[in-house]
């Protein structure tokens, strides 16, 4: 039985890692940010596209994108004057897809 406890203790995160993971889930726990991530899970969009998709103000979308970008959940690509947003990497894509799949389980 102590082996199970020892193994579990090895997997416990230190304070810094725990804070990073907690912040990740805090950011994903907001409906607006989650909807942005869901939209970006399929393709990249500029702010004006996300405004239309989510029927929200440009300032709201921009603010949420800034938070997501700072947390490295989304990345940007510039094309002329337009800035396109996409999910930062495959990990984020998988987490969003798995969360949707889990929520849709019966």
N, C-alpha and C positions, 0 to 999 in steps of 0.2 A: 504494500500500500504506500509506503514511503517513496517508492520509485515513481509513482504517479504524481505525488506532491512535488518531488524534485524536478520531474519533467515539466510540470506546470509552472513551477517557479522560474525555470530557464526561459520560458516564453513570455514572462511578464516584462513589459516595456519599462525602460528607465523614464524619468520624468520628462526629458526633452522629447523623446520619441512619442510618448503618450500625449503630450501637448500637441504635437504635429498631427497625429491621427485624430485627436479630438477636434481640432480646428478644421480638418478636412470634412468630418461629418457635420460640424456646425454649418459650414458653407453649403454642403449638399442638402441640409435640412430646410432650406428656405424654398418656398414654392416657386418664386420667380427665378431664382438661380437654377433650380432643378429643371424648370421648363426650358430655360436657355440651354442647359446641358443636353436635354433630350432632343431639342431641335438640332443642336450641333452634332449630335451623335449620328446624324444621317448625312450631313454635308456642311460645308462652311457657309457662313452668311455674314453680310455686313450689318451694321446697326439698323439701318433703315429696313432691311428685310426682317430682322427680328422684331422691330416695332410693329410691322404688319402682321407677322405670324402670331405674336403674343398679345396684340392689341393693347399696347402699353406706350407710355411716353418715351421719347428718345432719351430724356435725362435719366429715367428709371433704368432703362436697358443699359445705357452707358455706365452708370454707377455700378450696376451689378456685374457687368463685364470687367470693370476695373478690379473689383474684388476677386473675381475668378481668375483674372490674369495674374494678379499679385500672388495668388496662391498656387499658380502654375497648373491650374485646371484647364485653362484655355490658352491658346497662342494666337498670334496675329500674322497676317501676310498682307503687305501693301501692294496694291495694283493701281498705279497712278495716284489719284487722290483718295481712292477707296481703301479702307482697311477691312480685311476679311478675318473673321474669327473662326477657329476650329478647336476641337478638343486637343489638349496638349499631347496626349499619347494614347497608345492602345490600352493602357491600364484604365484610364478614365472611361474610354469607350466600353470596355468590358464591365466595369462597375455599374455604369448607367444601364446597360443592357441587362445585367443580372438583377439589378434592383427592380426593373420593370417586370422581368420574368417572375421574380419572386412575388411581387405584388399581385400578379395576375393568376397565381396558383389558386386552385380551389380547395 
